Amino acid sequence: MGVFDRLPPMDHLRSEKMCFVQLIIPAESARVAVTYLGELGLLQFKDLNEDKSPFQRIFVNQVKRCAEMSRKLRFFSDQINKAGVRSSVRPALEPDIDLEELEARLGEHEHELLEMNTNSDKLQQTYNELLEFKLVLTKAGGILASSHNHAASAERELDENIYDREVDEGNAYLLEQGVHQGSSGNSGVRFVSGMILKSKALAFERMLFRATRGNMLFNQAPAGEPVTDPISGEEVEKTVFVVFFSGEQAKAKILKICDSFGASCYPVPEEMIKQRQIFNEVSARLSDLEVTLDAGIQHRNKALESVGSQLWRWTIMVKKEKAVYDTLNMLNFDVTKKCLVGEGWCPIFAKSQIKDCLQRATLHSNSQVGIIFHEMDTLESPPTYFRTDKFTNAFQEIVDAYGVARYQEANPAVYSVVTFPFLFAVMFGDWGHGICLLLGALVLILREKKLSSQKLGSFMEMAFGGRYVILLMAIFSIYCGLIYNEFFSVPFHIFGKSAYECREKGCSDAHTAGLIKVRDPYPFGVDPSWRGSRSELPFLNSLKMKMSILMGVAQMNLGIVLSYFDARFHGNALDIRYQFIPQMIFLNSLFGYLALLILIKWCTGSQADLYHVMIYMFLDPAGDLGENQLFWGQKELQILLLLMALVAVPWMLFPKPFILKKLHKERFQGHTYRFLGTSEMDPDSEPDSARARHDDFNFSEVFVHQMIHSIEFVLGAVSNTASYLRLWALSLAHSELSTVFYEKLLLLAWGYDSLIVKSAGLVVFAFATAFILLMMETLSAFLHALRLHWVEFMNKFYHGDGYKFKPFSFALLADDED
């Protein structure tokens, strides 16, 4: 084991070493110190006021002020977006301002903008009312003119026919009576004109008819175009109406009904001359209002531009201030009420940087007392922190989606950088499709600066975040595609001539019959002559199925080996003796032996039936192997391996719980009482104690847990090995689907002489390849590779029950919602 001790440490295999620290900060230095720590972004504060509500904390008033300023900034942003004003990407250079000055300036800008909005709304409402009035004058004037013409013709008809003038006037038509009497008397016909929503016109007319008992005449004319409503500001369909009536009582009823239906009434004079005069006055006022509104909009846009030039800078400033005071609210006053006490986690490598920040904060705040920074002991589990870059971050996120690693636990992301894209490529292997993926990944990588500053959709954002994962998946897909010798399912003689030729020079069916081996095997990958041959499918099935088992056994062994390094790193000898060793024995006695048989069969060219060998290894271990014997002493080796596998199961199950029980009794009930309080009694150092307290050891619980773990491993060894056969299944499905598209779409269309049919076949083939093979199949292979890592690989060693290191950092504010 000394070889492992001499190996250099792997930075990404273990999370950063953390330490629990305490800060004692004078009150006058607190804000500056926390601000500098936020710029550094390497200290995670612990909330010492969890029992207090947000309104009971020390700096609640400052947080409220920052929240109010954030509201004003959001208001400015909404107004800028609503007005369509472009704010400059680079803010104008202005001298730095403090929080109080910014608060006053934001208040002034908000008051000015609200006043401008109020005035603009009033002017816009007046403008819309005048537009309605103008439309009512036009339409109602036409209605009145037509009614006058109708009344004049009716009067001439009455005179010619010697109408009886002594007829009761109450029985005459209302309009004829009004026209006959003229507009001079109070008893004459009057009218009310206005506009109403087109959808309400019918109900409005019915209500008027019932209220006046039919003593009215309702005329309407459609506005002809959508009208902006003065109240709501929305464009709606309206109708101009004119209601003729007689009497003050009817007028009061009609006006009340107009008000209840939301109709706008406008005074229209009966004389045409006055109508033209009012029409001209309204048109002049509209022109003046247009000029005034345009000037107001320009003035408002200038004000918004001045705010927009500094909006981003002010937003970041307010977010930082709010984050600082939120963090200060996690601190507590000491007994003297002169210092703030804070606790938190930081990486060990960051201690010197944090001390430098605190010294600068003491100098800049002119404090007479320095900030005390020291480590503390704690029983809490430290957070997990891996330093990642833009390349490794996506792989770390894939692992963290399963569960965040425990503190100092082996990190599967280190191995997933290679194994994840490779297993994907085993299922997706086609170097034509791999080149398409490679081009897409290169576009995302070459334009990453531009795309990182844009707002992307959910799918594009996911693809951009995993651009380097896609890059490696594409490279490995090209590699596996060259091994499978498939380019959009078409084989090529890239690495030389085929090892097979036709038995006769004149044979025409060289792909299906009469092939003989004439030279050395094809140097790299699958021989192109297998494509289209009678034994193509059995050969590829056998190859990919055995290859899947080999990869599965290798990756599961890697997982168990990592559990050894984890146990050795944490000094847990029990896990090495009673988990790692029996697990290695059980897995390799059965499936490691199967992998060995596959390799021997490939190397020797034997015709042995491996299914028969593995089945009768359990059913008849001492039976004769016959023609299935691959090497001398195989039967004896199988009996030995079977016995070792049977011994490994109780080896995993029984010793560990009883040894833990014995250690517990010795520590807390026997001669080791003298060690109480020493480092040997740290609960974290107890083997496999999972931070259990020394006074609540439960043997039955430990035994049941170990039994579940053992049964899960034994059954999982079988199911997980079978699960790796998905590599074979998806690779076969991808290859066959690609072949179907090539033969049934492209080649079939290319057999016609019509250019239209050829073009249609090419387009359908391109769309089927892009959407089914390059999108759906990519997603399917990605998810299956994800499952193989999460379930089959990581469950051998990875607990994933830790929590992330979340430092107080200004750099993370851009991703947080206010």
C-alpha positions in Angstrom: 0.0 0.0 0.0 3.0 2.3 0.1 2.7 2.8 -3.6 -0.6 4.7 -3.1 1.0 6.9 -0.4 3.6 8.1 -2.9 1.0 9.1 -5.5 0.5 12.8 -6.0 -2.9 14.2 -4.6 -5.7 14.7 -7.0 -7.2 18.2 -6.6 -10.6 17.3 -8.0 -11.0 13.9 -6.5 -11.7 15.3 -3.0 -13.5 18.4 -2.0 -11.5 21.3 -0.6 -10.5 21.1 3.0 -12.8 23.3 5.1 -12.4 25.0 8.5 -15.0 26.4 10.8 -14.1 30.0 11.7 -15.3 32.8 14.0 -15.2 36.5 13.4 -15.4 39.2 16.0 -15.9 42.4 14.2 -16.2 45.9 15.8 -19.5 47.5 14.9 -17.9 50.4 13.0 -16.0 47.9 10.7 -18.9 45.4 10.2 -20.3 46.8 6.9 -17.0 47.4 5.3 -15.7 44.0 6.3 -18.7 42.1 5.1 -18.5 44.0 1.8 -14.9 43.0 1.2 -15.8 39.4 2.1 -18.6 39.5 -0.5 -16.1 40.7 -3.1 -13.8 37.8 -2.2 -16.6 35.2 -2.1 -14.9 32.5 -0.1 -16.7 32.5 3.3 -20.1 30.9 4.0 -21.8 32.5 7.0 -23.8 30.6 9.5 -27.1 32.1 10.5 -26.9 32.7 14.3 -30.4 34.2 14.4 -32.5 31.3 13.0 -34.9 31.6 15.9 -35.7 35.3 15.0 -38.0 36.5 12.3 -36.8 38.9 9.7 -38.4 41.8 11.6 -36.6 41.0 14.8 -33.1 41.3 13.4 -30.6 44.0 13.9 -30.4 45.7 10.5 -34.1 45.2 9.5 -34.5 49.0 8.7 -31.5 49.0 6.3 -32.9 45.9 4.6 -36.3 47.7 4.2 -34.6 50.7 2.7 -32.8 48.5 0.2 -36.0 46.6 -0.7 -37.7 50.0 -1.3 -34.9 51.1 -3.6 -35.1 47.8 -5.4 -38.8 48.4 -6.0 -38.1 51.8 -7.5 -35.4 50.3 -9.7 -37.8 47.7 -10.9 -40.4 50.4 -11.6 -37.8 52.3 -13.7 -36.9 49.1 -15.6 -40.6 48.4 -16.4 -41.1 52.0 -17.6 -38.0 51.8 -19.8 -39.2 48.5 -21.3 -42.7 49.9 -21.8 -41.4 53.0 -23.5 -39.0 51.0 -25.7 -36.1 53.1 -24.6 -32.7 51.5 -25.1 -30.5 51.9 -22.1 -26.8 51.9 -22.8 -24.9 48.7 -22.1 -21.9 50.6 -20.7 -23.1 53.0 -18.0 -22.0 56.6 -18.2 -19.1 57.3 -15.9 -20.2 59.2 -12.8 -18.6 59.7 -9.5 -19.4 57.1 -6.8 -22.3 57.9 -4.6 -23.2 56.5 -1.2 -26.5 54.8 -0.3 -28.2 57.9 1.2 -27.5 60.0 -1.9 -28.7 57.2 -4.2 -31.9 56.8 -2.1 -32.6 60.6 -2.5 -31.8 60.5 -6.2 -34.1 57.5 -6.8 -36.9 59.3 -4.9 -36.5 62.4 -7.0 -36.6 60.4 -10.2 -39.6 58.4 -9.2 -41.6 61.5 -8.2 -40.7 63.2 -11.4 -41.6 60.1 -13.5 -44.9 59.6 -11.6 -45.8 63.2 -12.2 -45.0 63.0 -15.9 -47.1 59.8 -16.1 -50.0 61.4 -14.4 -50.0 64.4 -16.7 -49.5 62.2 -19.7 -52.4 60.0 -18.8 -54.7 63.0 -18.2 -53.7 64.5 -21.6 -54.1 61.1 -23.3 -57.6 60.7 -21.8 -58.6 64.2 -22.9 -57.2 63.4 -26.4 -59.2 60.2 -26.6 -62.3 61.9 -25.4 -61.9 64.6 -28.1 -61.4 61.9 -30.7 -64.7 60.3 -29.6 -66.4 63.8 -29.6 -65.1 64.4 -33.2 -66.4 61.0 -34.3 -69.8 61.6 -32.6 -70.1 65.0 -34.3 -69.5 63.4 -37.7 -71.9 60.5 -37.2 -74.6 62.2 -35.1 -74.6 65.1 -37.6 -75.4 62.7 -40.4 -78.2 61.1 -38.3 -79.7 64.6 -37.5 -79.5 65.7 -41.1 -81.3 62.6 -42.3 -84.0 63.0 -39.7 -84.5 66.7 -40.8 -84.9 65.6 -44.4 -87.4 62.9 -43.4 -89.4 65.3 -41.3 -89.6 67.9 -44.1 -90.9 65.4 -46.6 -93.5 64.1 -44.1 -94.7 67.7 -43.6 -95.2 68.3 -47.3 -97.1 65.1 -47.5 -99.4 66.1 -44.7 -100.2 69.5 -46.3 -101.1 68.0 -49.6 -103.5 65.5 -48.1 -105.3 68.1 -45.9 -104.3 66.5 -42.6 -106.8 66.9 -39.8 -105.0 69.3 -37.4 -107.4 68.7 -34.5 -106.1 65.1 -34.0 -104.8 64.6 -30.5 -101.1 65.5 -30.6 -100.3 62.8 -28.1 -101.2 60.2 -30.8 -98.8 61.6 -33.4 -95.3 60.2 -33.9 -92.7 61.7 -31.6 -90.4 62.9 -34.3 -93.2 64.4 -36.4 -94.4 66.3 -33.3 -91.0 67.6 -32.5 -90.3 68.7 -36.1 -93.7 70.2 -36.4 -93.3 72.2 -33.2 -89.6 73.1 -33.8 -86.9 73.3 -31.2 -88.2 76.5 -29.5 -90.6 75.1 -26.9 -89.8 73.1 -23.9 -92.3 70.5 -25.0 -90.4 69.8 -28.2 -88.3 66.8 -29.1 -84.8 66.6 -27.7 -82.0 64.2 -28.2 -78.9 62.8 -26.4 -75.9 61.7 -28.4 -72.8 59.7 -27.5 -70.8 56.4 -27.9 -71.2 53.0 -26.4 -69.5 49.6 -26.8 -70.8 47.8 -29.8 -71.4 44.7 -27.7 -73.7 46.6 -25.3 -75.7 48.5 -28.0 -78.6 46.0 -28.2 -79.1 45.7 -24.4 -78.8 49.5 -24.2 -81.6 50.1 -26.7 -83.9 47.6 -25.0 -83.3 49.3 -21.6 -84.1 52.7 -23.1 -87.3 51.4 -24.7 -88.5 49.9 -21.4 -87.6 52.9 -19.3 -89.3 55.4 -21.6 -92.2 53.0 -22.4 -91.4 53.3 -26.1 -91.5 57.1 -26.1 -88.1 57.4 -27.7 -86.4 56.9 -31.0 -83.0 55.2 -31.1 -80.6 55.7 -34.0 -77.1 54.3 -34.2 -74.2 54.3 -36.6 -71.0 52.1 -36.3 -67.8 54.0 -35.6 -66.2 52.2 -38.6 -62.8 51.7 -36.9 -61.5 50.7 -33.5 -61.7 53.5 -30.9 -59.4 54.0 -28.0 -61.5 54.0 -24.8 -60.7 57.1 -22.7 -61.1 55.2 -19.4 -59.3 51.9 -20.1 -57.0 53.0 -22.8 -57.8 49.9 -24.9 -58.9 49.8 -28.5 -62.5 48.6 -28.7 -65.4 48.5 -31.2 -67.9 51.3 -30.5 -71.2 52.6 -31.9 -72.4 56.2 -32.1 -76.0 56.6 -30.9 -78.6 59.4 -30.9 -81.7 59.0 -28.7 -84.7 61.3 -29.4 -87.1 61.8 -26.5 -89.5 64.4 -25.0 -89.6 65.7 -21.4 -87.2 66.3 -18.5 -88.2 63.0 -16.8 -87.3 60.9 -19.8 -84.0 62.8 -20.1 -83.0 62.0 -16.5 -83.8 58.3 -17.1 -81.8 58.2 -20.3 -78.8 59.9 -18.7 -78.8 57.4 -15.8 -79.0 54.5 -18.2 -76.1 55.9 -20.2 -74.1 56.2 -17.0 -74.9 52.6 -15.9 -73.9 51.2 -19.4 -70.6 53.2 -19.5 -71.7 55.2 -22.5 -70.0 58.5 -23.1 -72.4 61.4 -23.9 -71.3 64.4 -25.9 -73.3 67.6 -26.6 -74.1 67.9 -30.3 -75.9 71.1 -31.4 -78.9 70.7 -33.8 -77.8 73.5 -36.2 -75.3 72.5 -38.9 -73.4 75.8 -38.5 -72.7 75.2 -34.8 -71.7 71.6 -35.5 -69.1 72.8 -38.0 -67.9 75.4 -35.6 -67.5 72.9 -32.7 -65.9 70.4 -35.1 -63.3 72.9 -36.1 -62.6 73.8 -32.4 -62.2 70.1 -31.5 -59.9 69.5 -34.5 -57.7 72.5 -33.4 -57.6 71.2 -29.8 -56.6 67.8 -31.0 -53.7 69.2 -33.0 -52.5 71.1 -29.9 -52.8 68.0 -27.8 -50.8 66.0 -30.3 -48.0 68.5 -30.1 -48.1 68.6 -26.3 -48.2 64.8 -26.1 -45.2 64.4 -28.4 -43.2 66.9 -26.4 -44.2 65.2 -23.2 -43.1 61.8 -24.6 -39.8 63.2 -25.7 -39.2 64.8 -22.3 -40.1 61.5 -20.6 -37.9 59.4 -22.8 -34.9 61.7 -22.1 -35.6 61.3 -18.4 -35.8 57.5 -18.8 -32.6 57.5 -20.9 -30.7 59.3 -18.1 -32.0 56.8 -15.6 -31.3 53.9 -17.9 -27.7 54.9 -18.4 -27.1 54.3 -14.7 -29.8 51.6 -14.0 -27.5 48.6 -14.2 -24.9 50.2 -12.0 -27.5 51.3 -9.4 -29.2 47.9 -9.4 -25.9 46.1 -8.7 -25.1 48.6 -6.0 -28.5 48.1 -4.2 -28.3 44.3 -4.6 -24.8 44.4 -3.0 -26.0 46.6 -0.1 -29.0 44.5 0.5 -26.9 41.3 0.5 -24.5 42.9 2.9 -27.2 43.8 5.4 -28.9 40.4 5.0 -25.5 38.8 5.9 -25.1 41.2 8.8 -28.5 40.1 10.1 -26.9 36.6 10.4 -24.5 37.9 13.0 -25.0 38.5 16.7 -23.9 41.2 19.1 -21.5 40.1 21.8 -22.1 40.8 25.5 -20.7 44.4 25.3 -22.9 45.2 22.3 -19.9 46.8 20.7 -18.8 43.9 18.4 -20.6 41.6 16.0 -19.9 37.9 16.2 -20.1 35.7 13.1 -19.4 32.1 12.3 -19.0 30.2 9.1 -17.1 27.9 6.8 -14.2 28.7 4.5 -11.7 26.6 2.5 -8.3 26.3 4.2 -6.5 27.8 1.2 -8.6 31.0 1.6 -7.7 31.8 5.2 -4.8 34.1 4.2 -7.0 35.9 1.7 -9.8 36.4 4.2 -7.3 37.8 6.8 -6.0 40.3 4.2 -9.6 41.4 3.5 -10.3 41.9 7.2 -7.1 43.9 7.7 -8.0 46.2 4.8 -11.5 46.6 6.2 -10.0 47.7 9.6 -7.8 50.3 7.9 -10.5 51.7 5.6 -13.1 52.0 8.4 -10.5 53.8 10.7 -11.3 51.4 13.5 -9.1 51.4 16.6 -9.7 47.7 17.2 -8.8 45.0 14.8 -11.0 42.1 13.6 -10.4 38.8 15.3 -10.4 35.8 13.0 -9.8 32.3 14.4 -10.7 28.7 13.8 -13.1 26.8 16.0 -13.9 23.1 16.6 -17.4 21.9 15.7 -19.3 18.6 15.4 -21.1 19.8 12.3 -20.3 18.3 8.9 -18.5 20.8 6.7 -19.9 21.8 3.3 -18.6 20.3 0.0 -16.7 22.6 -2.3 -15.2 21.7 -5.6 -13.3 24.3 -7.7 -14.6 23.9 -11.2 -14.1 25.8 -14.5 -16.3 26.1 -17.6 -15.1 22.7 -18.8 -15.6 20.6 -15.6 -18.7 22.5 -14.3 -21.2 20.6 -16.5 -19.9 17.2 -15.4 -20.0 18.3 -11.7 -23.6 19.4 -12.2 -24.5 16.0 -13.6 -23.1 14.4 -10.4 -24.7 17.0 -8.1 -28.1 16.3 -9.7 -27.9 12.9 -8.1 -26.7 14.2 -4.8 -24.0 16.5 -3.4 -20.9 14.6 -2.2 -20.1 14.2 1.4 -17.2 16.3 2.7 -14.0 14.8 1.4 -15.8 12.0 -0.4 -14.5 10.7 -3.7 -15.9 12.8 -6.6 -17.3 10.7 -9.5 -17.2 13.7 -11.8 -13.4 13.2 -12.2 -14.1 9.8 -13.9 -17.3 10.9 -15.5 -15.4 13.4 -17.7 -14.2 10.3 -19.7 -16.7 7.5 -18.9 -19.9 9.5 -19.5 -19.3 10.6 -23.0 -17.7 7.3 -23.9 -20.7 5.2 -22.8 -22.9 7.7 -24.7 -20.8 7.1 -27.8 -21.0 3.3 -27.4 -24.8 3.7 -27.8 -24.6 6.5 -30.4 -21.6 5.3 -32.4 -21.7 6.7 -36.0 -19.0 9.0 -37.1 -21.3 10.8 -39.5 -23.7 11.7 -36.7 -20.7 12.4 -34.5 -19.4 15.0 -37.0 -22.9 16.7 -36.9 -22.7 16.8 -33.1 -19.2 18.1 -33.2 -20.1 21.0 -35.5 -23.0 22.0 -33.2 -20.7 21.9 -30.1 -18.0 23.9 -31.9 -20.6 26.6 -32.8 -21.6 26.9 -29.1 -18.0 27.0 -28.0 -16.8 29.5 -30.5 -19.7 31.8 -29.8 -19.8 31.3 -26.0 -18.9 34.9 -25.2 -21.8 36.2 -27.3 -24.3 33.6 -26.1 -23.3 33.9 -22.5 -24.5 37.6 -22.5 -27.8 36.7 -24.2 -31.1 35.4 -22.8 -31.6 31.9 -24.2 -34.5 29.6 -24.2 -34.6 26.6 -21.8 -33.4 24.1 -24.4 -30.6 26.4 -25.8 -29.6 27.3 -22.2 -29.3 23.6 -21.3 -27.3 22.9 -24.5 -25.0 25.9 -24.0 -24.3 24.9 -20.4 -23.3 21.4 -21.5 -21.4 22.5 -24.6 -18.2 20.7 -23.5 -20.1 17.6 -22.6 -21.5 17.6 -26.2 -18.0 18.2 -27.5 -16.6 15.1 -25.8 -19.7 13.1 -26.7 -19.2 14.0 -30.4 -15.5 13.1 -30.3 -16.1 9.7 -28.7 -19.0 9.1 -31.1 -16.7 9.7 -34.0 -14.2 7.2 -32.4 -16.9 4.5 -31.8 -18.4 5.2 -35.2 -15.0 4.4 -36.8 -14.9 1.2 -34.8 -18.4 0.2 -35.9 -17.4 1.5 -39.4 -20.7 3.4 -39.8 -21.1 6.8 -41.6 -24.9 7.4 -41.6 -25.0 3.6 -41.5 -22.8 3.3 -44.6 -19.4 1.4 -44.2 -16.2 2.7 -45.8 -12.8 1.2 -46.6 -11.0 3.8 -44.6 -8.2 1.7 -43.1 -7.4 -0.5 -46.0 -9.0 -3.4 -48.0 -11.4 -5.9 -46.6 -10.1 -9.2 -45.3 -12.7 -11.0 -47.5 -13.2 -11.4 -51.2 -15.5 -13.2 -53.5 -14.8 -16.9 -53.9 -15.1 -16.5 -57.7 -14.1 -13.5 -59.8 -17.4 -13.4 -61.6 -19.7 -13.8 -58.5 -22.2 -11.0 -58.4 -23.6 -11.5 -54.9 -20.4 -10.8 -53.0 -22.2 -9.3 -50.0 -24.3 -12.3 -49.2 -22.6 -15.4 -50.5 -19.2 -16.8 -51.6 -16.9 -14.7 -49.3 -13.6 -16.1 -48.2 -10.8 -14.7 -46.1 -7.8 -13.8 -48.3 -5.7 -11.4 -46.1 -5.1 -10.3 -42.5 -8.0 -8.9 -40.5 -9.2 -5.4 -41.1 -6.7 -3.2 -39.2 -9.2 -1.0 -37.3 -12.9 -1.6 -36.4 -15.5 -3.8 -38.1 -14.7 -5.1 -41.6 -16.9 -3.3 -44.2 -17.7 -6.7 -45.8 -19.9 -7.6 -42.8 -22.4 -5.0 -43.9 -25.2 -6.8 -45.8 -23.9 -10.3 -45.2 -26.1 -13.1 -43.9 -24.2 -13.2 -40.6 -24.1 -9.4 -40.1 -26.7 -9.2 -37.3 -25.5 -12.3 -35.3 -21.9 -11.1 -35.5 -22.6 -7.5 -34.4 -25.0 -8.6 -31.7 -22.4 -11.0 -30.3 -19.7 -8.3 -30.5 -21.7 -5.5 -28.9 -23.3 -7.7 -26.2 -19.9 -9.0 -25.0 -18.4 -5.6 -25.2 -21.2 -4.2 -23.0 -20.5 -6.8 -20.4 -16.8 -6.1 -20.4 -17.4 -2.3 -20.0 -20.0 -2.9 -17.2 -17.8 -5.2 -15.2 -14.9 -2.8 -15.6 -16.9 0.2 -14.4 -18.5 -1.6 -11.5 -15.0 -2.7 -10.4 -13.9 0.9 -10.6 -16.7 1.9 -8.3 -15.8 -0.7 -5.7 -12.1 0.3 -5.9 -13.1 3.9 -5.3 -15.0 2.7 -2.2 -11.6 1.2 -1.0 -9.9 4.6 -1.5 -12.7 6.3 0.3 -12.5 4.0 3.3 -8.7 4.2 3.4 -8.8 8.0 3.2 -11.1 8.2 6.2 -9.2 5.5 8.1 -12.1 3.1 8.1 -10.6 -0.4 8.3 -13.9 -2.1 8.8 -15.2 -1.1 5.5 -12.1 -2.3 3.8 -12.1 -5.7 5.5 -15.9 -6.4 5.5 -17.2 -4.5 2.5 -14.5 -3.9 -0.1 -12.9 -7.3 0.0 -16.1 -9.5 -0.1 -17.6 -7.2 -2.7 -14.6 -7.6 -5.0 -14.6 -11.4 -4.4 -18.3 -11.8 -5.1 -18.5 -9.6 -8.2 -15.3 -11.0 -9.9 -16.0 -14.6 -8.9 -19.1 -14.5 -11.1 -19.1 -11.6 -13.6 -15.3 -11.0 -13.6 -15.0 -14.7 -14.5 -17.6 -14.2 -17.3 -15.5 -11.3 -18.6 -12.4 -13.5 -18.5 -14.2 -16.2 -20.5 -15.2 -13.6 -23.2 -11.6 -12.5 -23.6 -10.3 -16.0 -23.8 -13.0 -16.9 -26.4 -12.0 -13.9 -28.5 -8.3 -14.7 -28.3 -8.6 -18.4 -29.0 -11.5 -18.4 -31.5 -13.2 -21.1 -29.5 -16.8 -22.1 -30.3 -17.7 -22.6 -26.6 -21.2 -21.7 -25.5 -20.7 -19.1 -22.6 -24.5 -19.3 -21.7 -24.1 -23.0 -21.1 -20.9 -22.5 -19.1 -22.4 -19.9 -16.7 -25.7 -21.7 -16.2 -24.2 -25.1 -15.4 -21.6 -23.4 -13.2 -24.5 -23.1 -10.7 -26.6 -26.1 -11.7 -23.8 -28.7 -12.0 -20.5 -27.3 -10.8 -18.8 -30.7 -10.9 -20.2 -31.7 -14.3 -18.1 -32.3 -17.4 -17.7 -29.2 -19.6 -17.0 -31.1 -22.8 -16.6 -28.9 -25.9 -17.3 -25.8 -23.7 -14.0 -26.1 -21.9 -11.8 -23.1 -22.7 -8.7 -23.8 -20.7 -7.1 -26.5 -18.5 -8.4 -26.5 -14.9 -11.6 -24.6 -15.8 -13.9 -26.9 -13.8 -11.8 -26.7 -10.6 -11.5 -22.9 -11.0 -15.3 -22.6 -11.3 -15.9 -24.6 -8.2 -13.5 -22.4 -6.3 -15.0 -19.2 -7.6 -18.5 -20.4 -6.7 -17.4 -21.3 -3.1 -15.7 -17.9 -2.8 -18.9 -16.1 -3.9 -21.0 -18.1 -1.4 -18.5 -17.2 1.4 -18.5 -13.5 0.4 -22.2 -13.1 1.2 -22.0 -13.9 5.0 -18.7 -12.1 5.0 -20.5 -8.9 4.0 -23.5 -9.5 6.3 -22.4 -10.7 9.8 -19.0 -9.5 11.0 -19.4 -5.8 10.7 -22.5 -5.3 13.0 -21.0 -7.5 15.7 -17.6 -5.8 15.6 -19.3 -2.4 15.9 -21.3 -3.6 18.9 -18.1 -4.9 20.5 -16.3 -1.6 19.9 -19.2 0.3 21.4 -19.2 -1.7 24.6 -15.5 -1.4 25.0 -15.6 2.4 24.5 -18.5 3.4 26.7 -18.9 0.6 29.2 -15.5 -0.7 29.8 -11.8 0.0 30.2 -11.6 2.9 27.7 -13.4 5.4 29.8 -10.0 7.1 30.3 -10.1 8.2 26.6 -13.3 10.2 27.1 -12.8 13.7 25.8 -9.8 12.9 23.7 -9.6 12.9 19.9 -10.0 9.2 19.8 -13.6 9.7 21.0 -14.6 12.0 18.2 -17.8 10.6 16.8 -16.7 11.5 13.3 -13.8 8.9 13.6 -16.0 6.0 14.6 -16.0 3.4 11.8 -19.1 3.7 9.7 -20.9 5.4 12.5 -22.5 7.9 10.1 -22.0 10.6 12.8 -24.1 8.5 15.3 -24.0 9.7 18.9 -22.2 7.4 21.3 -25.2 7.1 23.6 -27.8 5.8 21.0 -26.1 2.8 19.4 -28.9 0.5 18.2 -27.6 -3.0 17.2 -30.8 -4.1 15.4 -30.8 -1.0 13.3 -27.1 -1.4 12.4 -27.7 -5.1 11.5 -30.8 -4.4 9.4 -28.9 -1.7 7.6 -26.0 -4.0 6.9 -28.4 -6.8 5.7 -30.1 -4.4 3.3 -26.8 -3.2 2.0 -25.5 -6.8 1.5 -28.7 -8.0 -0.2 -28.8 -4.9 -2.4 -25.2 -5.5 -3.6 -25.8 -9.2 -4.3 -28.9 -8.6 -6.3 -27.5 -5.5 -7.8 -24.4 -7.3 -9.1 -26.8 -9.3 -11.3 -29.2 -6.6 -12.3 -26.5 -4.0 -12.8 -24.5 -6.3 -15.1 -27.7 -6.9 -17.1 -28.4 -3.2 -17.1 -25.2 -2.6 -19.1 -26.7 -4.6 -21.9 -28.6 -1.4 -22.8 -25.3 -0.4 -24.4 -25.8 -3.2 -26.9 -29.5 -2.6 -27.3 -29.3 1.1 -28.0 -26.3 0.8 -30.3 -28.2 -1.8 -32.3 -31.4 0.3 -32.4 -29.4 3.4 -33.5 -27.6 1.5 -36.3 -30.8 -0.2 -37.6 -32.8 3.0 -37.5 -30.1 4.8 -39.4 -30.0 1.9 -41.9 -33.8 2.1 -42.4 -33.7 5.9 -43.1 -30.8 5.4 -45.5 -32.2 2.5 -47.5 -36.0 3.3 -47.4 -35.8 7.0 -47.8 -32.6 8.1 -49.6 -31.8 5.1 -51.7 -35.4 4.5 -52.6 -35.9 8.1 -53.7 -32.6 8.0 -55.6 -33.8 5.1 -57.7 -36.3 7.3 -59.5 -35.4 9.5 -62.5 -37.5 12.4 -61.2 -35.5 15.3 -59.7 -38.5 16.2 -57.5 -38.7 12.7 -56.0 -34.9 12.7 -55.4 -35.1 16.2 -53.7 -38.1 15.1 -51.6 -36.3 12.0 -50.5 -33.2 13.9 -49.6 -35.2 16.5 -47.6 -37.2 13.8 -45.7 -33.9 11.9 -45.0 -32.3 15.1 -43.7 -35.2 15.9 -41.4 -35.5 12.3 -40.1 -31.7 12.3 -39.4 -31.8 15.7 -37.7 -34.9 15.3 -35.5 -34.9 11.6 -34.8 -31.3 10.5 -34.9 -29.6 13.7 -33.8 -32.1 14.9 -31.3 -34.3 12.1 -30.0 -31.6 9.4 -30.1 -29.1 11.8 -28.6 -31.4 12.5 -25.7 -32.2 8.8 -25.3 -28.5 7.8 -25.2 -27.7 10.7 -22.8 -30.4 9.6 -20.4 -29.3 6.0 -20.5 -25.6 7.0 -19.9 -26.8 9.1 -17.0 -28.6 6.1 -15.5 -25.6 3.9 -15.8 -23.5 6.4 -13.9 -26.1 7.2 -11.2 -27.3 3.7 -10.5 -24.7 1.1 -11.7 -21.5 3.1 -11.0 -22.0 5.6 -8.3 -24.0 3.4 -5.9 -20.9 1.3 -5.3 -19.1 4.0 -3.4 -21.0 7.3 -3.5 -23.3 8.5 -0.6 -24.3 11.9 -2.0 -25.8 13.2 1.2 -23.7 16.3 1.7 -24.5 19.9 1.1 -22.9 22.5 -1.2 -20.6 25.3 -0.1 -22.5 28.5 -0.7 -20.3 31.4 0.1 -21.4 35.0 0.4 -20.3 36.3 -2.9 -21.3 39.4 -5.0 -20.5 37.4 -8.2 -23.5 35.2 -7.5 -25.9 38.1 -7.2 -26.6 38.2 -11.0 -28.1 34.7 -10.8 -30.3 35.4 -7.8 -33.8 36.9 -8.0 -34.3 39.9 -5.9 
